[in-house]
Amino acid sequence: MTDTQITEKDRAMAQKCVECPVCKKARRDQKGFAFWFVKTIEDGVCPNCRAYEKVYGRKAHEPVLRSSQV
């Protein structure tokens, strides 16, 4: 990852991705149409998914690791 600065706008857009029902389902289930859709569109179409990757350092479809899973 490059050393780009994360702005408040990036954080706000990433939060929209966190709250997005489609992206949330893709992160949770890791299969199905929502997973395929988010994995396919995240880099090219959705600015919120790109902001999510910039802020959190992982793709919008990748699962969120809980502290109990580490």
C-alpha positions in Angstrom: 0.0 0.0 0.0 1.2 3.5 -0.8 1.7 6.2 1.8 -1.5 8.1 0.9 -3.2 10.2 3.6 -6.6 9.1 4.8 -9.0 12.0 4.8 -12.3 12.5 6.7 -14.1 12.1 3.4 -12.4 8.7 3.0 -13.5 7.7 6.4 -17.1 8.8 5.8 -17.2 6.9 2.5 -15.7 3.8 4.1 -18.4 4.0 6.8 -21.0 3.9 4.1 -19.4 0.6 2.9 -19.4 -0.7 6.5 -23.2 0.0 6.7 -24.0 -1.2 3.2 -26.3 -4.3 3.4 -24.7 -5.9 0.3 -21.1 -5.4 1.4 -22.0 -6.5 5.0 -23.5 -9.7 3.7 -20.5 -10.4 1.5 -18.1 -9.9 4.4 -20.2 -12.1 6.7 -21.2 -15.0 4.3 -18.2 -15.2 2.0 -20.3 -16.8 -0.7 -23.3 -16.2 -2.9 -24.4 -13.4 -5.2 -23.6 -10.6 -2.8 -20.0 -11.9 -2.4 -19.5 -12.2 -6.1 -21.1 -8.8 -6.8 -19.0 -6.9 -4.2 -15.8 -8.7 -5.3 -16.5 -7.9 -8.9 -17.5 -4.2 -8.5 -15.4 -3.0 -5.6 -12.3 -1.8 -7.4 -13.8 -0.4 -10.6 -17.2 1.0 -9.8 -17.9 1.7 -6.1 -16.0 4.6 -4.5 -17.2 3.5 -1.1 -15.6 0.1 -1.5 -12.3 1.8 -2.6 -12.4 4.0 0.4 -13.0 1.0 2.6 -9.9 -0.6 1.3 -7.9 2.6 1.8 -9.0 3.0 5.4 -9.1 -0.6 6.6 -6.3 -2.1 4.4 -8.5 -5.0 3.1 -10.9 -5.5 0.3 -14.6 -4.8 0.9 -15.5 -8.5 0.5 -12.9 -9.8 2.9 -14.1 -11.0 6.2 -13.7 -8.9 9.3 -11.5 -10.7 11.9 -12.8 -10.6 15.4 -10.3 -10.5 18.3 -11.5 -14.0 19.3 -10.7 -15.3 15.8 -7.0 -14.3 15.9 
